[in-house]
Structures are given as C-alpha cells and as structure tokens.
Amino acid sequence: EAERPFLSSAFLSKAEATVERLRGGALKLGLSESASAIPQGVILTAEAGRIAYDNSGPARLERAEPAMRALIREALHAARAAGQEGENP
C-alpha cells in the first residue's frame, strides 16, 4: 500500500505506452481496488483474475531458490575440500 500514491494515472499511462511499444499491442493497466497483502513487488492479473506475472518478494525468492541452493552447495563443498586438504600432512 505504501507504493500506491506513486502509481498515478500518468504513471500507468506511461507504462501502457512502453508496453505497447515493446510488445506491439495495446494493453490497459489499472490498480486493484482491494488492498494489497504482498510485502513488496507487483502481481499483474488479467481482468478475469488469472495471474499473468507475479513479481512479489516471495515469488522472486522462490525463483532464485535453485541458484541460492547451488551457491550454498558449492561453498560447502569448497569448505569441506579445504578442510580435508589441511588434515593431510
């Protein structure tokens, strides 16, 4: 809700024009009447209610989870290998 004052009709019109230029077709953007319960980011939905794109904080973390797990796994593997190297005289 804190971001809502920044999402003016002028901002939405500018975003519509950008999307139209990029995708070659018109698009109508509007704000939901219901209060947002997401902590940050946006969720784009079609008028019928189908979610078209979820860029909320939890969704971004979920998309990044495989990469984060890989980084952690690599760090643990490197730390284990370094510890094993130090054990051999």
C-alpha positions in Angstrom: 0.0 0.0 0.0 2.9 2.4 0.6 3.6 2.5 -3.2 0.0 3.2 -4.2 0.4 7.0 -4.2 3.2 6.7 -6.7 1.1 4.7 -9.1 -0.8 7.7 -10.6 -2.8 7.6 -13.8 0.0 9.4 -15.6 2.5 6.7 -14.4 0.1 3.9 -15.6 -0.4 5.7 -19.0 3.4 5.9 -19.5 3.7 2.2 -18.6 1.0 1.3 -21.0 2.8 3.2 -23.8 6.0 1.5 -23.0 4.4 -2.0 -23.1 2.6 -1.2 -26.3 5.9 -0.1 -27.9 7.7 -3.2 -26.7 5.1 -5.8 -27.5 3.4 -4.2 -30.4 -0.1 -4.3 -28.9 -2.2 -2.2 -26.7 -2.6 -3.0 -23.0 -4.7 -1.5 -20.3 -3.3 -1.2 -16.8 -5.2 -0.3 -13.7 -4.9 -0.7 -9.9 -6.8 -3.2 -8.0 -9.5 -1.9 -5.7 -8.5 -4.4 -3.0 -5.7 -3.6 -0.6 -2.5 -5.4 -1.3 -1.3 -8.0 1.1 2.0 -8.6 -0.6 5.1 -7.2 1.2 6.7 -5.7 -2.0 6.6 -6.0 -5.7 3.7 -6.4 -8.1 1.3 -9.0 -9.2 -0.2 -8.5 -12.6 -3.6 -10.1 -13.2 -5.9 -10.2 -16.2 -9.4 -8.7 -15.7 -10.7 -12.3 -15.4 -8.5 -12.8 -12.4 -5.8 -15.1 -13.9 -2.3 -14.2 -12.6 -0.2 -13.1 -15.6 3.0 -12.2 -13.7 4.0 -12.4 -10.0 6.9 -10.2 -9.1 6.2 -10.1 -5.3 9.1 -10.5 -2.9 8.2 -14.2 -2.0 7.9 -15.1 -5.7 11.3 -13.6 -6.5 12.8 -15.6 -3.7 11.1 -18.8 -4.9 12.5 -18.2 -8.4 16.0 -17.6 -7.0 16.0 -20.6 -4.7 17.7 -23.1 -7.1 20.6 -20.7 -7.7 20.9 -19.9 -4.0 21.0 -23.6 -3.2 23.7 -24.2 -5.8 25.8 -21.4 -4.3 25.4 -22.8 -0.8 26.3 -26.3 -2.1 29.4 -25.0 -3.9 30.5 -23.1 -0.8 30.1 -26.1 1.5 31.9 -28.3 -1.0 34.8 -25.9 -1.2 34.9 -25.5 2.6 34.9 -29.3 3.0 37.7 -29.7 0.4 39.8 -27.0 2.1 39.3 -28.7 5.5 40.3 -32.1 4.1 43.4 -30.6 2.5 44.5 -29.2 5.8 44.2 -32.6 7.6 46.8 -34.3 5.4 50.5 -33.7 6.4 
